[in-house]
Amino acid sequence: MNYIWDLLVRAGQAGLDKRHIRFIPARVYSPYMELSLQEINAGAGQHELEVEVNPYYRFYNIFGEMLDINLSEDSEFRHELFDILVHFLAELDLMQGMNKREYYIRFVLRDLESGTFGERVKERMRLFTREEQEWIAGAILRMYDTGEPLHLLKSMVGQVFRHSTIYVNSEEKDEMLFYIGQKCTETGRMKLETLMELFLPVRYRTEVYWDCHIGIIDAEETMIVDRIALY
């Protein structure tokens, strides 16, 4: 890891809010590296991560005069300004690597977090990991493009609940049966309800089976005594 944009990506994956990252000019640094970071595995529990940056690796024109060693006045102000500017530059780095669809995903994420899809969805989006939130935003975009919410609901439930299976009955009645493949928890239940709220067509009736599968003749793994759910 060498660039400030890479740090923001890795910090997000580790659960560290980028607002808790503080950039400071490196005291000792390699001329061939931008970051002087000792450890990126600072998890979400760490309140702030202080990162030393070689300001001359790519940004000499910006910081050359501001960080001149002969300047001794307003040191605190210059370091605060340095932190703000490096955060801004890191965001520019990130945006330069994004395509049009990734921009749209960011807009959908912003709408989800601001309550555009409802207050209940807004509150429950916090239960999903950042990666899962991006999957959901991408699926919402595809739903607008294709108008196929059922396929997207099955895909999203499969990604969030890895051992799940979904059965759709559209011939006799509009019905979906969800086998989740894990014990029911409050968090899991709210996640599933959120996915249904975003992607399930109103006309569909649903049944949810958590850790016991409905019995299916000739499918031995579903016909275990005391492990069969009734349909």
CYANA upper distance limits for C-alpha pairs under 8 A (distance plus 0.5 A):
  1 MET  CA      6 ASP  CA      6.78
  1 MET  CA      7 LEU  CA      7.55
  1 MET  CA     35 LEU  CA      8.32
  2 ASN  CA      6 ASP  CA      7.56
  2 ASN  CA      7 LEU  CA      8.44
  2 ASN  CA     33 MET  CA      6.38
  2 ASN  CA     34 GLU  CA      6.09
  2 ASN  CA     35 LEU  CA      6.01
  3 TYR  CA      7 LEU  CA      7.14
  3 TYR  CA     33 MET  CA      8.41
  3 TYR  CA     34 GLU  CA      6.27
  3 TYR  CA     35 LEU  CA      6.89
  4 ILE  CA      8 LEU  CA      7.08
  4 ILE  CA     34 GLU  CA      7.87
  4 ILE  CA     35 LEU  CA      7.48
  4 ILE  CA     90 ALA  CA      6.02
  4 ILE  CA     93 ASP  CA      8.39
  5 TRP  CA      9 VAL  CA      6.90
  5 TRP  CA     90 ALA  CA      5.48
  5 TRP  CA     91 GLU  CA      7.55
  5 TRP  CA     93 ASP  CA      6.13
  5 TRP  CA     94 LEU  CA      6.16
  6 ASP  CA     10 ARG  CA      6.69
  7 LEU  CA     11 ALA  CA      6.42
  7 LEU  CA     40 ILE  CA      8.26
  8 LEU  CA     12 GLY  CA      6.62
  8 LEU  CA     18 LYS  CA      6.90
  8 LEU  CA     90 ALA  CA      8.02
  9 VAL  CA     13 GLN  CA      6.92
 10 ARG  CA     14 ALA  CA      6.71
 10 ARG  CA     40 ILE  CA      7.89
 11 ALA  CA     15 GLY  CA      6.79
 11 ALA  CA     16 LEU  CA      5.64
 11 ALA  CA     17 ASP  CA      7.64
 11 ALA  CA     18 LYS  CA      7.44
 11 ALA  CA     40 ILE  CA      7.48
 11 ALA  CA     42 ALA  CA      8.45
 12 GLY  CA     16 LEU  CA      5.99
 12 GLY  CA     17 ASP  CA      6.94
 12 GLY  CA     18 LYS  CA      7.59
 12 GLY  CA    130 ARG  CA      8.23
 13 GLN  CA    130 ARG  CA      8.04
 14 ALA  CA     41 ASN  CA      7.24
 14 ALA  CA     42 ALA  CA      7.67
 14 ALA  CA     43 GLY  CA      5.96
 14 ALA  CA     44 ALA  CA      7.15
 15 GLY  CA     43 GLY  CA      6.44
 15 GLY  CA     44 ALA  CA      5.17
 16 LEU  CA     20 HIS  CA      7.58
 16 LEU  CA     42 ALA  CA      7.89
 16 LEU  CA     43 GLY  CA      6.52
 16 LEU  CA     44 ALA  CA      5.20
 16 LEU  CA     45 GLY  CA      8.42
 16 LEU  CA     46 GLN  CA      8.11
 17 ASP  CA     21 ILE  CA      7.86
 17 ASP  CA     44 ALA  CA      8.06
 20 HIS  CA     47 HIS  CA      6.89
 20 HIS  CA     48 GLU  CA      5.08
 20 HIS  CA     49 LEU  CA      6.73
 21 ILE  CA     48 GLU  CA      6.21
 21 ILE  CA     49 LEU  CA      5.31
 21 ILE  CA     50 GLU  CA      6.43
 21 ILE  CA     51 VAL  CA      7.58
 22 ARG  CA     48 GLU  CA      7.64
 22 ARG  CA     49 LEU  CA      6.64
 22 ARG  CA     50 GLU  CA      5.28
 22 ARG  CA     51 VAL  CA      6.56
 22 ARG  CA     83 ASP  CA      6.67
 23 PHE  CA     50 GLU  CA      6.53
 23 PHE  CA     51 VAL  CA      5.45
 23 PHE  CA     52 GLU  CA      6.40
 23 PHE  CA     53 VAL  CA      7.07
 23 PHE  CA     82 PHE  CA      7.79
 23 PHE  CA     83 ASP  CA      5.35
 23 PHE  CA     86 VAL  CA      7.31
 23 PHE  CA     87 HIS  CA      8.18
 24 ILE  CA     50 GLU  CA      7.67
 24 ILE  CA     51 VAL  CA      6.66
 24 ILE  CA     52 GLU  CA      5.47
 24 ILE  CA     53 VAL  CA      6.62
 24 ILE  CA     79 HIS  CA      7.12
 24 ILE  CA     82 PHE  CA      7.43
 24 ILE  CA     83 ASP  CA      6.76
 25 PRO  CA     52 GLU  CA      6.01
 25 PRO  CA     53 VAL  CA      5.68
 25 PRO  CA     54 ASN  CA      6.73
 25 PRO  CA     55 PRO  CA      6.88
 25 PRO  CA     79 HIS  CA      8.13
 25 PRO  CA     82 PHE  CA      8.12
 26 ALA  CA     36 SER  CA      7.37
 26 ALA  CA     52 GLU  CA      4.98
 26 ALA  CA     53 VAL  CA      5.51
 26 ALA  CA     54 ASN  CA      5.90
 26 ALA  CA     55 PRO  CA      8.12
 27 ARG  CA     52 GLU  CA      8.14
 29 TYR  CA     33 MET  CA      7.96
 29 TYR  CA     35 LEU  CA      8.46
 29 TYR  CA     36 SER  CA      6.80
 29 TYR  CA     54 ASN  CA      6.75
 30 SER  CA     34 GLU  CA      8.33
 30 SER  CA     36 SER  CA      8.45
 30 SER  CA     54 ASN  CA      8.20
 31 PRO  CA     54 ASN  CA      8.13
 31 PRO  CA     57 TYR  CA      7.09
 32 TYR  CA     57 TYR  CA      7.59
 33 MET  CA     54 ASN  CA      7.57
 33 MET  CA     57 TYR  CA      7.25
 34 GLU  CA     53 VAL  CA      6.24
 34 GLU  CA     54 ASN  CA      5.37
 34 GLU  CA     55 PRO  CA      7.68
 34 GLU  CA     57 TYR  CA      6.06
 34 GLU  CA     58 ARG  CA      8.13
 35 LEU  CA     51 VAL  CA      7.93
 35 LEU  CA     52 GLU  CA      6.64
 35 LEU  CA     53 VAL  CA      5.24
 35 LEU  CA     54 ASN  CA      6.58
 36 SER  CA     51 VAL  CA      7.40
 36 SER  CA     52 GLU  CA      5.66
 36 SER  CA     53 VAL  CA      6.45
 36 SER  CA     54 ASN  CA      7.79
 37 LEU  CA     51 VAL  CA      6.32
 37 LEU  CA     52 GLU  CA      6.86
 42 ALA  CA     46 GLN  CA      6.59
 42 ALA  CA     49 LEU  CA      7.80
 55 PRO  CA     59 PHE  CA      6.21
 55 PRO  CA     60 TYR  CA      6.86
 55 PRO  CA     63 PHE  CA      6.84
 55 PRO  CA     64 GLY  CA      8.45
 56 TYR  CA     60 TYR  CA      4.78
 56 TYR  CA     63 PHE  CA      7.61
 56 TYR  CA     64 GLY  CA      7.52
 59 PHE  CA     63 PHE  CA      6.75
 59 PHE  CA     64 GLY  CA      8.31
 60 TYR  CA     64 GLY  CA      5.32
 61 ASN  CA     65 GLU  CA      8.48
 62 ILE  CA     66 MET  CA      8.08
 63 PHE  CA     67 LEU  CA      6.31
 64 GLY  CA     68 ASP  CA      6.79
 66 MET  CA     78 ARG  CA      7.64
 67 LEU  CA     71 LEU  CA      7.73
 67 LEU  CA     78 ARG  CA      8.17
 74 ASP  CA     78 ARG  CA      6.69
 75 SER  CA     79 HIS  CA      6.76
 76 GLU  CA     80 GLU  CA      6.78
 77 PHE  CA     81 LEU  CA      6.64
 78 ARG  CA     82 PHE  CA      6.51
 79 HIS  CA     83 ASP  CA      6.81
 80 GLU  CA     84 ILE  CA      6.95
 81 LEU  CA     85 LEU  CA      6.61
 82 PHE  CA     86 VAL  CA      6.59
 83 ASP  CA     87 HIS  CA      6.75
 84 ILE  CA     88 PHE  CA      6.80
 85 LEU  CA     89 LEU  CA      6.64
 86 VAL  CA     90 ALA  CA      6.49
 87 HIS  CA     91 GLU  CA      6.79
 88 PHE  CA     92 LEU  CA      6.88
 89 LEU  CA     93 ASP  CA      6.72
 90 ALA  CA     94 LEU  CA      6.82
 91 GLU  CA     95 MET  CA      6.75
 92 LEU  CA     96 GLN  CA      6.64
 93 ASP  CA     97 GLY  CA      7.25
 94 LEU  CA     98 MET  CA      7.27
 98 MET  CA    102 GLU  CA      6.23
 98 MET  CA    103 TYR  CA      7.25
 99 ASN  CA    103 TYR  CA      7.07
100 LYS  CA    104 TYR  CA      7.01
101 ARG  CA    105 ILE  CA      6.73
102 GLU  CA    106 ARG  CA      6.84
103 TYR  CA    107 PHE  CA      6.95
104 TYR  CA    108 VAL  CA      6.82
104 TYR  CA    141 LEU  CA      8.37
105 ILE  CA    109 LEU  CA      6.63
105 ILE  CA    134 GLU  CA      7.39
105 ILE  CA    137 ALA  CA      6.04
105 ILE  CA    138 GLY  CA      6.35
105 ILE  CA    141 LEU  CA      7.96
106 ARG  CA    110 ARG  CA      6.68
106 ARG  CA    137 ALA  CA      8.43
107 PHE  CA    111 ASP  CA      6.83
108 VAL  CA    112 LEU  CA      6.66
108 VAL  CA    137 ALA  CA      6.13
108 VAL  CA    140 ILE  CA      8.38
108 VAL  CA    141 LEU  CA      8.40
109 LEU  CA    113 GLU  CA      6.64
109 LEU  CA    133 GLN  CA      7.77
109 LEU  CA    134 GLU  CA      7.69
109 LEU  CA    137 ALA  CA      6.44
110 ARG  CA    114 SER  CA      6.55
111 ASP  CA    115 GLY  CA      6.79
111 ASP  CA    116 THR  CA      5.64
111 ASP  CA    117 PHE  CA      7.52
112 LEU  CA    116 THR  CA      6.45
112 LEU  CA    117 PHE  CA      6.35
112 LEU  CA    121 VAL  CA      7.55
112 LEU  CA    122 LYS  CA      6.20
112 LEU  CA    125 MET  CA      7.96
113 GLU  CA    122 LYS  CA      5.72
113 GLU  CA    125 MET  CA      7.79
114 SER  CA    122 LYS  CA      7.12
115 GLY  CA    119 GLU  CA      5.57
115 GLY  CA    121 VAL  CA      7.61
115 GLY  CA    122 LYS  CA      5.53
116 THR  CA    122 LYS  CA      8.49
117 PHE  CA    121 VAL  CA      6.78
117 PHE  CA    122 LYS  CA      7.64
118 GLY  CA    122 LYS  CA      6.76
119 GLU  CA    123 GLU  CA      6.71
120 ARG  CA    124 ARG  CA      6.69
121 VAL  CA    125 MET  CA      6.44
121 VAL  CA    194 THR  CA      6.63
122 LYS  CA    126 ARG  CA      8.11
124 ARG  CA    128 PHE  CA      8.15
124 ARG  CA    190 MET  CA      7.49
124 ARG  CA    191 LYS  CA      7.57
124 ARG  CA    194 THR  CA      7.50
125 MET  CA    133 GLN  CA      7.54
125 MET  CA    194 THR  CA      8.46
127 LEU  CA    187 THR  CA      7.46
127 LEU  CA    191 LYS  CA      7.47
128 PHE  CA    132 GLU  CA      6.18
128 PHE  CA    133 GLN  CA      6.53
128 PHE  CA    191 LYS  CA      7.89
129 THR  CA    133 GLN  CA      6.68
130 ARG  CA    134 GLU  CA      6.83
131 GLU  CA    135 TRP  CA      6.83
132 GLU  CA    136 ILE  CA      6.72
132 GLU  CA    160 VAL  CA      7.53
133 GLN  CA    137 ALA  CA      6.72
134 GLU  CA    138 GLY  CA      6.57
135 TRP  CA    139 ALA  CA      6.63
135 TRP  CA    156 MET  CA      7.94
136 ILE  CA    140 ILE  CA      6.72
136 ILE  CA    156 MET  CA      7.52
137 ALA  CA    141 LEU  CA      6.95
138 GLY  CA    142 ARG  CA      6.86
139 ALA  CA    143 MET  CA      6.56
139 ALA  CA    152 LEU  CA      6.74
139 ALA  CA    156 MET  CA      8.15
140 ILE  CA    144 TYR  CA      6.91
140 ILE  CA    198 LEU  CA      8.46
140 ILE  CA    199 PHE  CA      8.48
141 LEU  CA    145 ASP  CA      6.86
142 ARG  CA    146 THR  CA      6.38
142 ARG  CA    147 GLY  CA      8.20
142 ARG  CA    152 LEU  CA      8.50
143 MET  CA    147 GLY  CA      5.47
143 MET  CA    148 GLU  CA      6.22
143 MET  CA    149 PRO  CA      6.20
143 MET  CA    152 LEU  CA      7.62
148 GLU  CA    152 LEU  CA      7.23
149 PRO  CA    153 LEU  CA      6.46
149 PRO  CA    199 PHE  CA      5.73
149 PRO  CA    200 LEU  CA      7.05
149 PRO  CA    201 PRO  CA      7.64
150 LEU  CA    154 LYS  CA      6.76
150 LEU  CA    199 PHE  CA      7.41
150 LEU  CA    200 LEU  CA      7.06
150 LEU  CA    201 PRO  CA      8.04
151 HIS  CA    155 SER  CA      6.69
152 LEU  CA    156 MET  CA      6.53
152 LEU  CA    199 PHE  CA      7.64
153 LEU  CA    157 VAL  CA      6.57
153 LEU  CA    195 LEU  CA      7.37
153 LEU  CA    196 MET  CA      7.68
153 LEU  CA    199 PHE  CA      6.02
153 LEU  CA    200 LEU  CA      7.24
154 LYS  CA    158 GLY  CA      6.58
154 LYS  CA    166 ILE  CA      7.04
155 SER  CA    159 GLN  CA      6.78
156 MET  CA    160 VAL  CA      6.69
156 MET  CA    195 LEU  CA      7.94
157 VAL  CA    161 PHE  CA      6.15
157 VAL  CA    162 ARG  CA      8.39
157 VAL  CA    164 SER  CA      7.71
157 VAL  CA    192 LEU  CA      7.75
157 VAL  CA    195 LEU  CA      7.76
158 GLY  CA    162 ARG  CA      5.87
158 GLY  CA    163 HIS  CA      7.69
158 GLY  CA    164 SER  CA      6.31
158 GLY  CA    165 THR  CA      7.76
161 PHE  CA    180 ILE  CA      6.92
161 PHE  CA    181 GLY  CA      8.20
163 HIS  CA    180 ILE  CA      6.80
163 HIS  CA    181 GLY  CA      5.53
163 HIS  CA    182 GLN  CA      7.95
164 SER  CA    178 PHE  CA      7.73
164 SER  CA    179 TYR  CA      5.85
164 SER  CA    180 ILE  CA      4.62
164 SER  CA    181 GLY  CA      5.71
165 THR  CA    178 PHE  CA      6.69
165 THR  CA    179 TYR  CA      5.61
165 THR  CA    180 ILE  CA      6.98
165 THR  CA    181 GLY  CA      8.31
166 ILE  CA    176 MET  CA      7.40
166 ILE  CA    177 LEU  CA      6.17
166 ILE  CA    178 PHE  CA      5.21
166 ILE  CA    179 TYR  CA      6.62
167 TYR  CA    176 MET  CA      6.13
167 TYR  CA    177 LEU  CA      5.51
167 TYR  CA    178 PHE  CA      7.10
168 VAL  CA    174 ASP  CA      8.20
168 VAL  CA    175 GLU  CA      6.44
168 VAL  CA    176 MET  CA      5.07
168 VAL  CA    177 LEU  CA      6.98
169 ASN  CA    173 LYS  CA      6.74
169 ASN  CA    174 ASP  CA      6.37
169 ASN  CA    175 GLU  CA      5.59
169 ASN  CA    176 MET  CA      6.71
170 SER  CA    174 ASP  CA      5.24
170 SER  CA    175 GLU  CA      6.96
174 ASP  CA    203 ARG  CA      7.27
174 ASP  CA    204 TYR  CA      5.42
174 ASP  CA    205 ARG  CA      6.80
175 GLU  CA    204 TYR  CA      5.71
175 GLU  CA    205 ARG  CA      5.18
175 GLU  CA    206 THR  CA      6.19
176 MET  CA    204 TYR  CA      7.39
176 MET  CA    205 ARG  CA      6.82
176 MET  CA    206 THR  CA      5.35
176 MET  CA    207 GLU  CA      7.02
177 LEU  CA    206 THR  CA      6.27
177 LEU  CA    207 GLU  CA      5.38
177 LEU  CA    208 VAL  CA      6.49
177 LEU  CA    209 TYR  CA      8.11
178 PHE  CA    206 THR  CA      7.97
178 PHE  CA    207 GLU  CA      6.65
178 PHE  CA    208 VAL  CA      5.17
178 PHE  CA    209 TYR  CA      6.38
178 PHE  CA    210 TRP  CA      8.39
179 TYR  CA    208 VAL  CA      6.61
179 TYR  CA    209 TYR  CA      5.18
179 TYR  CA    210 TRP  CA      6.19
179 TYR  CA    211 ASP  CA      7.92
179 TYR  CA    212 CYS  CA      8.18
179 TYR  CA    213 HIS  CA      6.72
180 ILE  CA    208 VAL  CA      7.99
180 ILE  CA    209 TYR  CA      6.75
180 ILE  CA    210 TRP  CA      5.26
180 ILE  CA    211 ASP  CA      7.11
181 GLY  CA    209 TYR  CA      8.45
181 GLY  CA    210 TRP  CA      6.10
181 GLY  CA    211 ASP  CA      5.37
181 GLY  CA    212 CYS  CA      7.86
181 GLY  CA    213 HIS  CA      8.33
182 GLN  CA    210 TRP  CA      6.08
182 GLN  CA    211 ASP  CA      5.26
183 LYS  CA    210 TRP  CA      6.17
183 LYS  CA    211 ASP  CA      5.67
184 CYS  CA    188 GLY  CA      6.89
184 CYS  CA    189 ARG  CA      7.05
184 CYS  CA    210 TRP  CA      6.30
184 CYS  CA    211 ASP  CA      7.92
185 THR  CA    189 ARG  CA      6.52
186 GLU  CA    190 MET  CA      6.73
187 THR  CA    191 LYS  CA      6.66
188 GLY  CA    192 LEU  CA      6.73
189 ARG  CA    193 GLU  CA      6.69
190 MET  CA    194 THR  CA      6.61
191 LYS  CA    195 LEU  CA      6.92
192 LEU  CA    196 MET  CA      6.75
193 GLU  CA    197 GLU  CA      6.57
194 THR  CA    198 LEU  CA      6.80
195 LEU  CA    199 PHE  CA      6.56
195 LEU  CA    200 LEU  CA      8.08
196 MET  CA    200 LEU  CA      5.26
200 LEU  CA    204 TYR  CA      7.63
209 TYR  CA    213 HIS  CA      6.88
209 TYR  CA    214 ILE  CA      8.13
209 TYR  CA    229 ALA  CA      7.79
212 CYS  CA    227 ARG  CA      5.73
212 CYS  CA    228 ILE  CA      6.13
212 CYS  CA    229 ALA  CA      5.95
213 HIS  CA    222 THR  CA      6.28
213 HIS  CA    227 ARG  CA      7.48
213 HIS  CA    228 ILE  CA      6.14
213 HIS  CA    229 ALA  CA      5.95
214 ILE  CA    222 THR  CA      7.02
214 ILE  CA    228 ILE  CA      5.98
214 ILE  CA    229 ALA  CA      4.90
214 ILE  CA    230 LEU  CA      6.25
214 ILE  CA    231 TYR  CA      6.77
215 GLY  CA    219 ALA  CA      8.37
215 GLY  CA    222 THR  CA      5.60
215 GLY  CA    223 MET  CA      5.84
215 GLY  CA    228 ILE  CA      6.01
215 GLY  CA    229 ALA  CA      7.00
215 GLY  CA    230 LEU  CA      7.63
216 ILE  CA    220 GLU  CA      8.34
216 ILE  CA    222 THR  CA      6.50
216 ILE  CA    223 MET  CA      7.28
217 ILE  CA    223 MET  CA      8.00
219 ALA  CA    223 MET  CA      7.29
220 GLU  CA    224 ILE  CA      7.62
222 THR  CA    227 ARG  CA      8.15
222 THR  CA    228 ILE  CA      7.08
223 MET  CA    227 ARG  CA      7.82
223 MET  CA    228 ILE  CA      6.63
224 ILE  CA    228 ILE  CA      6.75
